[in-house]
């Protein structure tokens, strides 16, 4: 995906657990491409935070699944 094609989620910043995990090579690029770089569309983490104020644990992926490697 080209830089100009990205529509970054407003929560994809230095405090983002998903950004940190991606930058550290702990998760595949597909996670940020399919959620964070598409404005957060379909992201369970974003939805819960914006609607409920709930901050998902760092090991919860954008689709709501649990990444056991990040859970340590």
PQR file of N, CA, C, O and H, with PARSE charges and radii, in Angstrom:
ATOM      1  N   UNK A   1       0.849  -1.177   0.000 -0.4000 1.5000
ATOM      2  CA  UNK A   1       0.000   0.000   0.000 -0.0000 2.0000
ATOM      3  C   UNK A   1       0.895   1.241   0.000  0.5500 1.7000
ATOM      4  O   UNK A   1       1.829   1.343   0.796 -0.5500 1.4000
ATOM      5  N   UNK A   2       0.607   2.156  -0.878 -0.4000 1.5000
ATOM      6  CA  UNK A   2       1.383   3.393  -0.965 -0.0000 2.0000
ATOM      7  C   UNK A   2       0.992   4.342   0.169  0.5500 1.7000
ATOM      8  O   UNK A   2      -0.141   4.323   0.650 -0.5500 1.4000
ATOM      9  H   UNK A   2      -0.151   2.073  -1.524  0.4000 1.0000
ATOM     10  N   UNK A   3       1.936   5.157   0.576 -0.4000 1.5000
ATOM     11  CA  UNK A   3       1.713   6.103   1.674 -0.0000 2.0000
ATOM     12  C   UNK A   3       0.478   6.967   1.444  0.5500 1.7000
ATOM     13  O   UNK A   3      -0.314   7.171   2.364 -0.5500 1.4000
ATOM     14  H   UNK A   3       2.856   5.172   0.185  0.4000 1.0000
ATOM     15  N   UNK A   4       0.307   7.476   0.227 -0.4000 1.5000
ATOM     16  CA  UNK A   4      -0.829   8.365  -0.047 -0.0000 2.0000
ATOM     17  C   UNK A   4      -2.170   7.641  -0.053  0.5500 1.7000
ATOM     18  O   UNK A   4      -3.219   8.281   0.021 -0.5500 1.4000
ATOM     19  H   UNK A   4       0.951   7.310  -0.520  0.4000 1.0000
ATOM     20  N   UNK A   5      -2.146   6.322  -0.139 -0.4000 1.5000
ATOM     21  CA  UNK A   5      -3.379   5.537  -0.128 -0.0000 2.0000
ATOM     22  C   UNK A   5      -3.852   5.209   1.297  0.5500 1.7000
ATOM     23  O   UNK A   5      -4.954   4.695   1.485 -0.5500 1.4000
ATOM     24  H   UNK A   5      -1.294   5.802  -0.199  0.4000 1.0000
ATOM     25  N   UNK A   6      -3.029   5.505   2.275 -0.4000 1.5000
ATOM     26  CA  UNK A   6      -3.363   5.180   3.662 -0.0000 2.0000
ATOM     27  C   UNK A   6      -4.341   6.206   4.232  0.5500 1.7000
ATOM     28  O   UNK A   6      -4.204   7.411   4.017 -0.5500 1.4000
ATOM     29  H   UNK A   6      -2.133   5.923   2.122  0.4000 1.0000
ATOM     30  N   UNK A   7      -5.316   5.703   4.952 -0.4000 1.5000
ATOM     31  CA  UNK A   7      -6.265   6.528   5.689 -0.0000 2.0000
ATOM     32  C   UNK A   7      -6.094   6.108   7.150  0.5500 1.7000
ATOM     33  O   UNK A   7      -6.858   5.287   7.656 -0.5500 1.4000
ATOM     34  H   UNK A   7      -5.428   4.724   5.126  0.4000 1.0000
ATOM     35  N   UNK A   8      -5.101   6.667   7.816 -0.4000 1.5000
ATOM     36  CA  UNK A   8      -4.740   6.196   9.153 -0.0000 2.0000
ATOM     37  C   UNK A   8      -5.861   6.401  10.172  0.5500 1.7000
ATOM     38  O   UNK A   8      -6.514   7.444  10.216 -0.5500 1.4000
ATOM     39  H   UNK A   8      -4.480   7.334   7.404  0.4000 1.0000
ATOM     40  N   UNK A   9      -6.052   5.389  10.969 -0.4000 1.5000
ATOM     41  CA  UNK A   9      -6.985   5.459  12.092 -0.0000 2.0000
ATOM     42  C   UNK A   9      -6.487   6.553  13.036  0.5500 1.7000
ATOM     43  O   UNK A   9      -5.282   6.687  13.244 -0.5500 1.4000
ATOM     44  H   UNK A   9      -5.521   4.542  10.934  0.4000 1.0000
ATOM     45  N   UNK A  10      -7.396   7.328  13.602 -0.4000 1.5000
ATOM     46  CA  UNK A  10      -6.955   8.383  14.520 -0.0000 2.0000
ATOM     47  C   UNK A  10      -6.251   7.843  15.764  0.5500 1.7000
ATOM     48  O   UNK A  10      -5.542   8.588  16.440 -0.5500 1.4000
ATOM     49  H   UNK A  10      -8.376   7.219  13.432  0.4000 1.0000
ATOM     50  N   UNK A  11      -6.435   6.564  16.073 -0.4000 1.5000
ATOM     51  CA  UNK A  11      -5.819   5.967  17.257 -0.0000 2.0000
ATOM     52  C   UNK A  11      -4.523   5.244  16.930  0.5500 1.7000
ATOM     53  O   UNK A  11      -3.893   4.675  17.822 -0.5500 1.4000
ATOM     54  H   UNK A  11      -7.011   5.959  15.524  0.4000 1.0000
ATOM     55  N   UNK A  12      -4.115   5.256  15.664 -0.4000 1.5000
ATOM     56  CA  UNK A  12      -2.867   4.611  15.245 -0.0000 2.0000
ATOM     57  C   UNK A  12      -1.733   5.619  15.420  0.5500 1.7000
ATOM     58  O   UNK A  12      -1.355   6.320  14.481 -0.5500 1.4000
ATOM     59  H   UNK A  12      -4.627   5.718  14.940  0.4000 1.0000
ATOM     60  N   UNK A  13      -1.204   5.675  16.633 -0.4000 1.5000
ATOM     61  CA  UNK A  13      -0.134   6.617  16.961 -0.0000 2.0000
ATOM     62  C   UNK A  13       0.872   5.936  17.878  0.5500 1.7000
ATOM     63  O   UNK A  13       0.838   4.716  18.037 -0.5500 1.4000
ATOM     64  H   UNK A  13      -1.512   5.106  17.395  0.4000 1.0000
ATOM     65  N   UNK A  14       1.758   6.706  18.476 -0.4000 1.5000
ATOM     66  CA  UNK A  14       2.834   6.122  19.294 -0.0000 2.0000
ATOM     67  C   UNK A  14       2.317   5.389  20.529  0.5500 1.7000
ATOM     68  O   UNK A  14       3.050   4.593  21.115 -0.5500 1.4000
ATOM     69  H   UNK A  14       1.785   7.697  18.347  0.4000 1.0000
ATOM     70  N   UNK A  15       1.074   5.636  20.939 -0.4000 1.5000
ATOM     71  CA  UNK A  15       0.517   4.945  22.099 -0.0000 2.0000
ATOM     72  C   UNK A  15      -0.245   3.677  21.714  0.5500 1.7000
ATOM     73  O   UNK A  15      -0.669   2.919  22.587 -0.5500 1.4000
ATOM     74  H   UNK A  15       0.478   6.283  20.463  0.4000 1.0000
ATOM     75  N   UNK A  16      -0.418   3.446  20.424 -0.4000 1.5000
ATOM     76  CA  UNK A  16      -1.193   2.304  19.939 -0.0000 2.0000
ATOM     77  C   UNK A  16      -0.462   0.980  20.149  0.5500 1.7000
ATOM     78  O   UNK A  16       0.675   0.810  19.707 -0.5500 1.4000
ATOM     79  H   UNK A  16      -0.074   4.062  19.715  0.4000 1.0000
ATOM     80  N   UNK A  17      -1.120   0.058  20.820 -0.4000 1.5000
ATOM     81  CA  UNK A  17      -0.537  -1.270  21.043 -0.0000 2.0000
ATOM     82  C   UNK A  17      -0.317  -1.998  19.724  0.5500 1.7000
ATOM     83  O   UNK A  17       0.671  -2.714  19.567 -0.5500 1.4000
ATOM     84  H   UNK A  17      -2.043   0.197  21.179  0.4000 1.0000
ATOM     85  N   UNK A  18      -1.225  -1.821  18.782 -0.4000 1.5000
ATOM     86  CA  UNK A  18      -1.090  -2.480  17.483 -0.0000 2.0000
ATOM     87  C   UNK A  18       0.083  -1.889  16.709  0.5500 1.7000
ATOM     88  O   UNK A  18       0.845  -2.632  16.090 -0.5500 1.4000
ATOM     89  H   UNK A  18      -2.028  -1.239  18.909  0.4000 1.0000
ATOM     90  N   UNK A  19       0.242  -0.574  16.733 -0.4000 1.5000
ATOM     91  CA  UNK A  19       1.384   0.056  16.057 -0.0000 2.0000
ATOM     92  C   UNK A  19       2.690  -0.422  16.677  0.5500 1.7000
ATOM     93  O   UNK A  19       3.631  -0.753  15.957 -0.5500 1.4000
ATOM     94  H   UNK A  19      -0.377   0.030  17.236  0.4000 1.0000
ATOM     95  N   UNK A  20       2.755  -0.460  17.992 -0.4000 1.5000
ATOM     96  CA  UNK A  20       3.970  -0.916  18.675 -0.0000 2.0000
ATOM     97  C   UNK A  20       4.296  -2.356  18.286  0.5500 1.7000
ATOM     98  O   UNK A  20       5.444  -2.674  17.974 -0.5500 1.4000
ATOM     99  H   UNK A  20       1.990  -0.190  18.576  0.4000 1.0000
ATOM    100  N   UNK A  21       3.292  -3.220  18.306 -0.4000 1.5000
ATOM    101  CA  UNK A  21       3.507  -4.627  17.962 -0.0000 2.0000
ATOM    102  C   UNK A  21       3.972  -4.766  16.512  0.5500 1.7000
ATOM    103  O   UNK A  21       4.851  -5.576  16.217 -0.5500 1.4000
ATOM    104  H   UNK A  21       2.360  -2.961  18.560  0.4000 1.0000
ATOM    105  N   UNK A  22       3.389  -3.983  15.614 -0.4000 1.5000
ATOM    106  CA  UNK A  22       3.793  -4.027  14.206 -0.0000 2.0000
ATOM    107  C   UNK A  22       5.220  -3.502  14.046  0.5500 1.7000
ATOM    108  O   UNK A  22       6.044  -4.135  13.387 -0.5500 1.4000
ATOM    109  H   UNK A  22       2.675  -3.325  15.854  0.4000 1.0000
ATOM    110  N   UNK A  23       5.510  -2.357  14.641 -0.4000 1.5000
ATOM    111  CA  UNK A  23       6.849  -1.767  14.536 -0.0000 2.0000
ATOM    112  C   UNK A  23       7.927  -2.686  15.094  0.5500 1.7000
ATOM    113  O   UNK A  23       9.067  -2.659  14.630 -0.5500 1.4000
ATOM    114  H   UNK A  23       4.841  -1.842  15.176  0.4000 1.0000
ATOM    115  N   UNK A  24       7.576  -3.498  16.086 -0.4000 1.5000
ATOM    116  CA  UNK A  24       8.531  -4.424  16.697 -0.0000 2.0000
ATOM    117  C   UNK A  24       8.565  -5.779  16.000  0.5500 1.7000
ATOM    118  O   UNK A  24       9.288  -6.682  16.422 -0.5500 1.4000
ATOM    119  H   UNK A  24       6.650  -3.520  16.463  0.4000 1.0000
ATOM    120  N   UNK A  25       7.780  -5.921  14.928 -0.4000 1.5000
ATOM    121  CA  UNK A  25       7.783  -7.167  14.171 -0.0000 2.0000
ATOM    122  C   UNK A  25       7.045  -8.309  14.841  0.5500 1.7000
ATOM    123  O   UNK A  25       7.273  -9.471  14.506 -0.5500 1.4000
ATOM    124  H   UNK A  25       7.193  -5.188  14.584  0.4000 1.0000
ATOM    125  N   UNK A  26       6.164  -8.002  15.782 -0.4000 1.5000
ATOM    126  CA  UNK A  26       5.440  -9.034  16.516 -0.0000 2.0000
ATOM    127  C   UNK A  26       4.150  -9.480  15.820  0.5500 1.7000
ATOM    128  O   UNK A  26       3.634 -10.561  16.105 -0.5500 1.4000
ATOM    129  H   UNK A  26       5.979  -7.058  16.054  0.4000 1.0000
ATOM    130  N   UNK A  27       3.633  -8.655  14.915 -0.4000 1.5000
ATOM    131  CA  UNK A  27       2.417  -9.022  14.178 -0.0000 2.0000
ATOM    132  C   UNK A  27       2.637  -8.768  12.692  0.5500 1.7000
ATOM    133  O   UNK A  27       3.493  -7.973  12.304 -0.5500 1.4000
ATOM    134  H   UNK A  27       4.052  -7.777  14.684  0.4000 1.0000
ATOM    135  N   UNK A  28       1.857  -9.449  11.873 -0.4000 1.5000
ATOM    136  CA  UNK A  28       1.948  -9.307  10.425 -0.0000 2.0000
ATOM    137  C   UNK A  28       1.423  -7.958   9.955  0.5500 1.7000
ATOM    138  O   UNK A  28       0.587  -7.329  10.605 -0.5500 1.4000
ATOM    139  H   UNK A  28       1.162 -10.095  12.188  0.4000 1.0000
ATOM    140  N   UNK A  29       1.932  -7.540   8.821 -0.4000 1.5000
ATOM    141  CA  UNK A  29       1.534  -6.276   8.196 -0.0000 2.0000
ATOM    142  C   UNK A  29       0.043  -6.254   7.870  0.5500 1.7000
ATOM    143  O   UNK A  29      -0.568  -5.186   7.826 -0.5500 1.4000
ATOM    144  H   UNK A  29       2.611  -8.051   8.294  0.4000 1.0000
ATOM    145  N   UNK A  30      -0.543  -7.426   7.641 -0.4000 1.5000
ATOM    146  CA  UNK A  30      -1.967  -7.490   7.269 -0.0000 2.0000
ATOM    147  C   UNK A  30      -2.858  -6.793   8.298  0.5500 1.7000
ATOM    148  O   UNK A  30      -3.889  -6.224   7.941 -0.5500 1.4000
ATOM    149  H   UNK A  30      -0.047  -8.294   7.677  0.4000 1.0000
ATOM    150  N   UNK A  31      -2.467  -6.837   9.563 -0.4000 1.5000
ATOM    151  CA  UNK A  31      -3.281  -6.225  10.607 -0.0000 2.0000
ATOM    152  C   UNK A  31      -3.380  -4.720  10.432  0.5500 1.7000
ATOM    153  O   UNK A  31      -4.468  -4.151  10.517 -0.5500 1.4000
ATOM    154  H   UNK A  31      -1.629  -7.300   9.854  0.4000 1.0000
ATOM    155  N   UNK A  32      -2.249  -4.073  10.188 -0.4000 1.5000
ATOM    156  CA  UNK A  32      -2.278  -2.619  10.027 -0.0000 2.0000
ATOM    157  C   UNK A  32      -2.841  -2.236   8.662  0.5500 1.7000
ATOM    158  O   UNK A  32      -3.535  -1.226   8.544 -0.5500 1.4000
ATOM    159  H   UNK A  32      -1.365  -4.534  10.118  0.4000 1.0000
ATOM    160  N   UNK A  33      -2.556  -3.021   7.642 -0.4000 1.5000
ATOM    161  CA  UNK A  33      -3.094  -2.735   6.312 -0.0000 2.0000
ATOM    162  C   UNK A  33      -4.614  -2.833   6.278  0.5500 1.7000
ATOM    163  O   UNK A  33      -5.286  -1.992   5.681 -0.5500 1.4000
ATOM    164  H   UNK A  33      -1.992  -3.841   7.738  0.4000 1.0000
ATOM    165  N   UNK A  34      -5.146  -3.859   6.919 -0.4000 1.5000
ATOM    166  CA  UNK A  34      -6.582  -4.124   6.849 -0.0000 2.0000
ATOM    167  C   UNK A  34      -7.426  -3.316   7.834  0.5500 1.7000
ATOM    168  O   UNK A  34      -8.641  -3.215   7.664 -0.5500 1.4000
ATOM    169  H   UNK A  34      -4.600  -4.542   7.404  0.4000 1.0000
ATOM    170  N   UNK A  35      -6.815  -2.758   8.833 -0.4000 1.5000
ATOM    171  CA  UNK A  35      -7.573  -2.007   9.839 -0.0000 2.0000
ATOM    172  C   UNK A  35      -7.018  -0.596  10.050  0.5500 1.7000
ATOM    173  O   UNK A  35      -7.696   0.388   9.753 -0.5500 1.4000
ATOM    174  H   UNK A  35      -5.829  -2.840   8.971  0.4000 1.0000
ATOM    175  N   UNK A  36      -5.807  -0.497  10.552 -0.4000 1.5000
ATOM    176  CA  UNK A  36      -5.227   0.801  10.945 -0.0000 2.0000
ATOM    177  C   UNK A  36      -5.027   1.745   9.774  0.5500 1.7000
ATOM    178  O   UNK A  36      -5.216   2.954   9.913 -0.5500 1.4000
ATOM    179  H   UNK A  36      -5.256  -1.296  10.793  0.4000 1.0000
ATOM    180  N   UNK A  37      -4.648   1.211   8.622 -0.4000 1.5000
ATOM    181  CA  UNK A  37      -4.387   2.040   7.449 -0.0000 2.0000
ATOM    182  C   UNK A  37      -5.644   2.267   6.621  0.5500 1.7000
ATOM    183  O   UNK A  37      -5.591   2.885   5.557 -0.5500 1.4000
ATOM    184  H   UNK A  37      -4.495   0.229   8.509  0.4000 1.0000
ATOM    185  N   UNK A  38      -6.765   1.770   7.108 -0.4000 1.5000
ATOM    186  CA  UNK A  38      -8.058   1.993   6.445 -0.0000 2.0000
ATOM    187  C   UNK A  38      -8.992   2.756   7.375  0.5500 1.7000
ATOM    188  O   UNK A  38     -10.204   2.543   7.377 -0.5500 1.4000
ATOM    189  H   UNK A  38      -6.808   1.269   7.972  0.4000 1.0000
ATOM    190  N   UNK A  39      -8.410   3.638   8.154 -0.4000 1.5000
ATOM    191  CA  UNK A  39      -9.196   4.500   9.031 -0.0000 2.0000
ATOM    192  C   UNK A  39      -9.805   3.800  10.234  0.5500 1.7000
ATOM    193  O   UNK A  39     -10.645   4.377  10.925 -0.5500 1.4000
ATOM    194  H   UNK A  39      -7.425   3.811   8.151  0.4000 1.0000
ATOM    195  N   UNK A  40      -9.396   2.570  10.494 -0.4000 1.5000
ATOM    196  CA  UNK A  40      -9.950   1.812  11.610 -0.0000 2.0000
ATOM    197  C   UNK A  40     -11.255   1.115  11.270  0.5500 1.7000
ATOM    198  O   UNK A  40     -11.926   0.585  12.155 -0.5500 1.4000
ATOM    199  H   UNK A  40      -8.714   2.101   9.932  0.4000 1.0000
ATOM    200  N   UNK A  41     -11.620   1.112   9.990 -0.4000 1.5000
ATOM    201  CA  UNK A  41     -12.882   0.485   9.553 -0.0000 2.0000
ATOM    202  C   UNK A  41     -12.909  -0.992   9.966  0.5500 1.7000
ATOM    203  O   UNK A  41     -12.002  -1.758   9.639 -0.5500 1.4000
ATOM    204  H   UNK A  41     -11.074   1.543   9.271  0.4000 1.0000
ATOM    205  N   UNK A  42     -13.955  -1.369  10.682 -0.4000 1.5000
ATOM    206  CA  UNK A  42     -14.130  -2.754  11.116 -0.0000 2.0000
ATOM    207  C   UNK A  42     -13.322  -3.143  12.344  0.5500 1.7000
ATOM    208  O   UNK A  42     -13.357  -4.301  12.760 -0.5500 1.4000
ATOM    209  H   UNK A  42     -14.692  -0.747  10.948  0.4000 1.0000
ATOM    210  N   UNK A  43     -12.599  -2.203  12.928 -0.4000 1.5000
ATOM    211  CA  UNK A  43     -11.739  -2.512  14.076 -0.0000 2.0000
ATOM    212  C   UNK A  43     -12.561  -2.556  15.363  0.5500 1.7000
ATOM    213  O   UNK A  43     -13.190  -1.570  15.747 -0.5500 1.4000
ATOM    214  H   UNK A  43     -12.571  -1.263  12.589  0.4000 1.0000
ATOM    215  N   UNK A  44     -12.544  -3.702  16.014 -0.4000 1.5000
ATOM    216  CA  UNK A  44     -13.265  -3.897  17.270 -0.0000 2.0000
ATOM    217  C   UNK A  44     -12.660  -3.018  18.364  0.5500 1.7000
ATOM    218  O   UNK A  44     -13.387  -2.445  19.175 -0.5500 1.4000
ATOM    219  H   UNK A  44     -12.033  -4.503  15.702  0.4000 1.0000
ATOM    220  N   UNK A  45     -11.340  -2.911  18.386 -0.4000 1.5000
ATOM    221  CA  UNK A  45     -10.671  -2.086  19.394 -0.0000 2.0000
ATOM    222  C   UNK A  45     -11.147  -0.631  19.301  0.5500 1.7000
ATOM    223  O   UNK A  45     -11.503  -0.026  20.312 -0.5500 1.4000
ATOM    224  H   UNK A  45     -10.749  -3.376  17.727  0.4000 1.0000
ATOM    225  N   UNK A  46     -11.153  -0.080  18.096 -0.4000 1.5000
ATOM    226  CA  UNK A  46     -11.577   1.308  17.865 -0.0000 2.0000
ATOM    227  C   UNK A  46     -13.041   1.499  18.243  0.5500 1.7000
ATOM    228  O   UNK A  46     -13.390   2.461  18.926 -0.5500 1.4000
ATOM    229  H   UNK A  46     -10.864  -0.571  17.275  0.4000 1.0000
ATOM    230  N   UNK A  47     -13.881   0.596  17.805 -0.4000 1.5000
ATOM    231  CA  UNK A  47     -15.323   0.680  18.066 -0.0000 2.0000
ATOM    232  C   UNK A  47     -15.606   0.686  19.571  0.5500 1.7000
ATOM    233  O   UNK A  47     -16.357   1.526  20.065 -0.5500 1.4000
ATOM    234  H   UNK A  47     -13.597  -0.186  17.250  0.4000 1.0000
ATOM    235  N   UNK A  48     -15.003  -0.246  20.281 -0.4000 1.5000
ATOM    236  CA  UNK A  48     -15.255  -0.330  21.724 -0.0000 2.0000
ATOM    237  C   UNK A  48     -14.764   0.916  22.450  0.5500 1.7000
ATOM    238  O   UNK A  48     -15.413   1.402  23.376 -0.5500 1.4000
ATOM    239  H   UNK A  48     -14.393  -0.928  19.879  0.4000 1.0000
ATOM    240  N   UNK A  49     -13.598   1.435  22.017 -0.4000 1.5000
ATOM    241  CA  UNK A  49     -13.075   2.629  22.673 -0.0000 2.0000
ATOM    242  C   UNK A  49     -13.979   3.827  22.421  0.5500 1.7000
ATOM    243  O   UNK A  49     -14.313   4.566  23.347 -0.5500 1.4000
ATOM    244  H   UNK A  49     -13.070   1.041  21.265  0.4000 1.0000
ATOM    245  N   UNK A  50     -14.370   4.016  21.178 -0.4000 1.5000
ATOM    246  CA  UNK A  50     -15.183   5.189  20.842 -0.0000 2.0000
ATOM    247  C   UNK A  50     -16.606   5.105  21.384  0.5500 1.7000
ATOM    248  O   UNK A  50     -17.197   6.129  21.727 -0.5500 1.4000
ATOM    249  H   UNK A  50     -14.099   3.416  20.426  0.4000 1.0000
ATOM    250  N   UNK A  51     -17.160   3.906  21.466 -0.4000 1.5000
ATOM    251  CA  UNK A  51     -18.547   3.764  21.926 -0.0000 2.0000
ATOM    252  C   UNK A  51     -18.673   3.552  23.431  0.5500 1.7000
ATOM    253  O   UNK A  51     -19.650   3.978  24.047 -0.5500 1.4000
ATOM    254  H   UNK A  51     -16.680   3.074  21.188  0.4000 1.0000
ATOM    255  N   UNK A  52     -17.668   2.887  24.021 -0.4000 1.5000
ATOM    256  CA  UNK A  52     -17.770   2.523  25.434 -0.0000 2.0000
ATOM    257  C   UNK A  52     -16.670   3.113  26.307  0.5500 1.7000
ATOM    258  O   UNK A  52     -16.755   3.057  27.534 -0.5500 1.4000
ATOM    259  H   UNK A  52     -16.874   2.541  23.521  0.4000 1.0000
ATOM    260  N   UNK A  53     -15.637   3.678  25.684 -0.4000 1.5000
ATOM    261  CA  UNK A  53     -14.494   4.164  26.449 -0.0000 2.0000
ATOM    262  C   UNK A  53     -13.609   3.041  26.944  0.5500 1.7000
ATOM    263  O   UNK A  53     -12.755   3.243  27.806 -0.5500 1.4000
ATOM    264  H   UNK A  53     -15.567   3.723  24.688  0.4000 1.0000
ATOM    265  N   UNK A  54     -13.819   1.850  26.390 -0.4000 1.5000
ATOM    266  CA  UNK A  54     -13.082   0.658  26.820 -0.0000 2.0000
ATOM    267  C   UNK A  54     -11.756   0.573  26.073  0.5500 1.7000
ATOM    268  O   UNK A  54     -11.734   0.591  24.843 -0.5500 1.4000
ATOM    269  H   UNK A  54     -14.513   1.686  25.689  0.4000 1.0000
ATOM    270  N   UNK A  55     -10.657   0.482  26.809 -0.4000 1.5000
ATOM    271  CA  UNK A  55      -9.343   0.314  26.205 -0.0000 2.0000
ATOM    272  C   UNK A  55      -9.031  -1.181  26.199  0.5500 1.7000
ATOM    273  O   UNK A  55      -8.898  -1.805  27.252 -0.5500 1.4000
ATOM    274  H   UNK A  55     -10.676   0.468  27.809  0.4000 1.0000
ATOM    275  N   UNK A  56      -8.917  -1.736  25.005 -0.4000 1.5000
ATOM    276  CA  UNK A  56      -8.633  -3.166  24.861 -0.0000 2.0000
ATOM    277  C   UNK A  56      -7.230  -3.487  25.345  0.5500 1.7000
ATOM    278  O   UNK A  56      -6.316  -2.678  25.189 -0.5500 1.4000
ATOM    279  H   UNK A  56      -9.025  -1.229  24.150  0.4000 1.0000
ATOM    280  N   UNK A  57      -7.055  -4.669  25.933 -0.4000 1.5000
ATOM    281  CA  UNK A  57      -5.706  -5.100  26.316 -0.0000 2.0000
ATOM    282  C   UNK A  57      -4.803  -5.160  25.078  0.5500 1.7000
ATOM    283  O   UNK A  57      -5.286  -5.348  23.961 -0.5500 1.4000
ATOM    284  H   UNK A  57      -7.797  -5.327  26.059  0.4000 1.0000
ATOM    285  N   UNK A  58      -3.507  -5.000  25.281 -0.4000 1.5000
ATOM    286  CA  UNK A  58      -2.552  -4.960  24.180 -0.0000 2.0000
ATOM    287  C   UNK A  58      -2.563  -6.216  23.307  0.5500 1.7000
ATOM    288  O   UNK A  58      -2.161  -6.159  22.145 -0.5500 1.4000
ATOM    289  H   UNK A  58      -3.115  -4.848  26.188  0.4000 1.0000
ATOM    290  N   UNK A  59      -3.013  -7.337  23.845 -0.4000 1.5000
ATOM    291  CA  UNK A  59      -3.001  -8.591  23.095 -0.0000 2.0000
ATOM    292  C   UNK A  59      -4.276  -8.835  22.274  0.5500 1.7000
ATOM    293  O   UNK A  59      -4.393  -9.865  21.610 -0.5500 1.4000
ATOM    294  H   UNK A  59      -3.340  -7.383  24.789  0.4000 1.0000
ATOM    295  N   UNK A  60      -5.221  -7.905  22.315 -0.4000 1.5000
ATOM    296  CA  UNK A  60      -6.444  -8.036  21.526 -0.0000 2.0000
ATOM    297  C   UNK A  60      -6.198  -7.411  20.152  0.5500 1.7000
ATOM    298  O   UNK A  60      -5.781  -6.257  20.044 -0.5500 1.4000
ATOM    299  H   UNK A  60      -5.127  -7.069  22.854  0.4000 1.0000
ATOM    300  N   UNK A  61      -6.463  -8.189  19.117 -0.4000 1.5000
ATOM    301  CA  UNK A  61      -6.219  -7.750  17.752 -0.0000 2.0000
ATOM    302  C   UNK A  61      -7.418  -6.945  17.237  0.5500 1.7000
ATOM    303  O   UNK A  61      -8.484  -6.963  17.852 -0.5500 1.4000
ATOM    304  H   UNK A  61      -6.802  -9.125  19.205  0.4000 1.0000
ATOM    305  N   UNK A  62      -7.252  -6.246  16.123 -0.4000 1.5000
ATOM    306  CA  UNK A  62      -8.337  -5.412  15.595 -0.0000 2.0000
ATOM    307  C   UNK A  62      -9.650  -6.155  15.322  0.5500 1.7000
ATOM    308  O   UNK A  62     -10.720  -5.547  15.349 -0.5500 1.4000
ATOM    309  H   UNK A  62      -6.386  -6.231  15.623  0.4000 1.0000
ATOM    310  N   UNK A  63      -9.577  -7.449  15.064 -0.4000 1.5000
ATOM    311  CA  UNK A  63     -10.803  -8.214  14.817 -0.0000 2.0000
ATOM    312  C   UNK A  63     -11.403  -8.777  16.101  0.5500 1.7000
ATOM    313  O   UNK A  63     -12.424  -9.464  16.059 -0.5500 1.4000
ATOM    314  H   UNK A  63      -8.708  -7.943  15.042  0.4000 1.0000
ATOM    315  N   UNK A  64     -10.780  -8.491  17.239 -0.4000 1.5000
ATOM    316  CA  UNK A  64     -11.269  -8.957  18.529 -0.0000 2.0000
ATOM    317  C   UNK A  64     -10.643 -10.260  19.006  0.5500 1.7000
ATOM    318  O   UNK A  64     -10.879 -10.689  20.135 -0.5500 1.4000
ATOM    319  H   UNK A  64      -9.951  -7.933  17.274  0.4000 1.0000
ATOM    320  N   UNK A  65      -9.847 -10.887  18.150 -0.4000 1.5000
ATOM    321  CA  UNK A  65      -9.196 -12.135  18.544 -0.0000 2.0000
ATOM    322  C   UNK A  65      -8.040 -11.837  19.505  0.5500 1.7000
ATOM    323  O   UNK A  65      -7.581 -10.700  19.613 -0.5500 1.4000
ATOM    324  H   UNK A  65      -9.655 -10.538  17.233  0.4000 1.0000
ATOM    325  N   UNK A  66      -7.582 -12.883  20.199 -0.4000 1.5000
ATOM    326  CA  UNK A  66      -6.484 -12.758  21.155 -0.0000 2.0000
ATOM    327  C   UNK A  66      -5.210 -13.301  20.518  0.5500 1.7000
ATOM    328  O   UNK A  66      -5.203 -14.408  19.979 -0.5500 1.4000
ATOM    329  H   UNK A  66      -7.955 -13.807  20.111  0.4000 1.0000
ATOM    330  N   UNK A  67      -4.147 -12.533  20.579 -0.4000 1.5000
ATOM    331  CA  UNK A  67      -2.840 -12.968  20.087 -0.0000 2.0000
ATOM    332  C   UNK A  67      -2.060 -13.461  21.291  0.5500 1.7000
ATOM    333  O   UNK A  67      -1.603 -12.665  22.112 -0.5500 1.4000
ATOM    334  H   UNK A  67      -4.153 -11.633  21.016  0.4000 1.0000
ATOM    335  N   UNK A  68      -1.906 -14.777  21.397 -0.4000 1.5000
ATOM    336  CA  UNK A  68      -1.257 -15.375  22.569 -0.0000 2.0000
ATOM    337  C   UNK A  68       0.195 -14.947  22.703  0.5500 1.7000
ATOM    338  O   UNK A  68       0.712 -14.890  23.819 -0.5500 1.4000
ATOM    339  H   UNK A  68      -2.277 -15.423  20.730  0.4000 1.0000
ATOM    340  N   UNK A  69       0.862 -14.646  21.605 -0.4000 1.5000
ATOM    341  CA  UNK A  69       2.266 -14.200  21.672 -0.0000 2.0000
ATOM    342  C   UNK A  69       2.368 -12.840  22.362  0.5500 1.7000
ATOM    343  O   UNK A  69       3.343 -12.577  23.065 -0.5500 1.4000
ATOM    344  H   UNK A  69       0.442 -14.692  20.699  0.4000 1.0000
ATOM    345  N   UNK A  70       1.388 -11.992  22.171 -0.4000 1.5000
ATOM    346  CA  UNK A  70       1.399 -10.670  22.789 -0.0000 2.0000
ATOM    347  C   UNK A  70       0.895 -10.701  24.228  0.5500 1.7000
ATOM    348  O   UNK A  70       1.086  -9.743  24.976 -0.5500 1.4000
ATOM    349  H   UNK A  70       0.596 -12.206  21.600  0.4000 1.0000
ATOM    350  N   UNK A  71       0.265 -11.779  24.606 -0.4000 1.5000
ATOM    351  CA  UNK A  71      -0.369 -11.860  25.933 -0.0000 2.0000
ATOM    352  C   UNK A  71       0.629 -12.031  27.067  0.5500 1.7000
ATOM    353  O   UNK A  71       0.279 -11.799  28.224 -0.5500 1.4000
ATOM    354  H   UNK A  71       0.109 -12.557  23.998  0.4000 1.0000
ATOM    355  N   UNK A  72       1.824 -12.418  26.779 -0.4000 1.5000
ATOM    356  CA  UNK A  72       2.842 -12.670  27.822 -0.0000 2.0000
ATOM    357  C   UNK A  72       2.974 -11.559  28.802  0.5500 1.7000
ATOM    358  O   UNK A  72       3.787 -11.641  29.723 -0.5500 1.4000
ATOM    359  H   UNK A  72       2.108 -12.606  25.839  0.4000 1.0000
TER
END
